[in-house]
Amino acid sequence: MKIDLVSEHASPLAAIGGVDAGGQNVHVAALAAGLAERGHEVTVHTRRDDASLPERVVVQDGYNVVHVTAGPPETLPKDELLQHMPAFARVLRHGWAAAPPDVVHAHFWMSGLAAVEASVSLLRPVPVLQTFHALGSVKRRHQGDADPSPAERIDLERGLCRDVSHVVATCSDEVFELRRLGLAGDRVSIVPCGVDTSVFTPDGPVAPRSDRHRLLVLGRIVERKGQDDAVRALRAVPDAELVVVGGPPADQLDGDPEVSRLRAVAADAGVADRLVFTGAVARADVPAWIRSADVVLAVPWYEPFGITPLEAMACGRPVVATAVGGLQDSVADGVTGDLVPPRDPARLGEVLAALLADDDRRAAYGAAGVQRARARYRWSRVVADTESVYRQVLARRRPVEVAR
């Protein structure tokens, strides 16, 4: 098949750990590589955020990345990109009119808007599948007036549920939200995010560590990820340090407002000497950091899916996660880790203290995590399941039909 992925703000070539660079970038890159490995012709369309970027990059993994000029060629917060989606759609339409793909898979809601607009104007519309990665209704529920998303986001996502050919959800919790937006049950399939089990393994290099127990959080440093709850939980585990992997480069940590906020939280809690920031690390170094941890934390307020627990389990490390979104699917409570309520640092501290005091339970969680990651979440299975959904949609040949 000729498959086009649209990922307007999350380039598969981007450095991971920035404010708008995280799990979606990893997902799109791994999916594109996996589909290419299965013999498909794959192109990822992402917005040009640097004037020096070439129009097309041929990635070593066998797929192409096309940088679409839509808005100024500079880094912009993703919540400011909606105004540039008509221009993005025009570029897609021009390319697809000349050489249409067999199927389009849009990642994030704005990508879906551009893909649908481009497809419906073709003489023969191309089927568009949608993966939201995050839903505005969930974000608004948890962030309220602090949500920076465009005001019309939820209504536009509801329209996408009507207009796209099929939705690929990443977890069961997301399906319930989609049904509330009006999506019919026969137009959604669950395919989780994945983990590269050839890279994330129990054996391999280990990052340097102190004699203290090490708790580790990984990824973007943004408030909703709950790092401040992890900092406050340190009071219950006086022999442990918390290592935060990700965020800005190490030489820019002191100027980062979220890092400063977390340091203030740590000082107020009396744990400042046990909070460590590494800054951004190379993707290739992430497994070594995970292996250095006694427990990996994933404690967001809400989470569409969450790749960190998969990477931790694949490396044989126990996980403590909040019982939200896709984490409820990926972390088997009492088997590969422990689930805790979100925004409850006291309860988080209790669970961490008990787990750090039990070497046998941590070892059992780690071993079970490796098995679960390899059986359910290895990328080869995720890619094959995604391809199967594409084929089902193509068999129906239900093109995008926008209600007028």
Helices and strands as residue ranges (DSSP letters): E 2-6, H 23-37, E 41-47, E 56-58, E 64-68, G 78-80, G 82-84, H 85-98, E 103-107, H 109-120, E 128-131, H 136-143, G 144-146, H 153-163, E 166-169, H 172-180, G 185-187, E 188-190, E 213-218, G 223-225, H 227-233, G 234-236, E 240-245, G 250-255, H 257-269, G 272-274, E 275-279, G 283-285, H 286-291, E 295-298, H 308-314, E 319-322, H 327-330, E 337-340, H 345-356, H 359-376, H 379-396
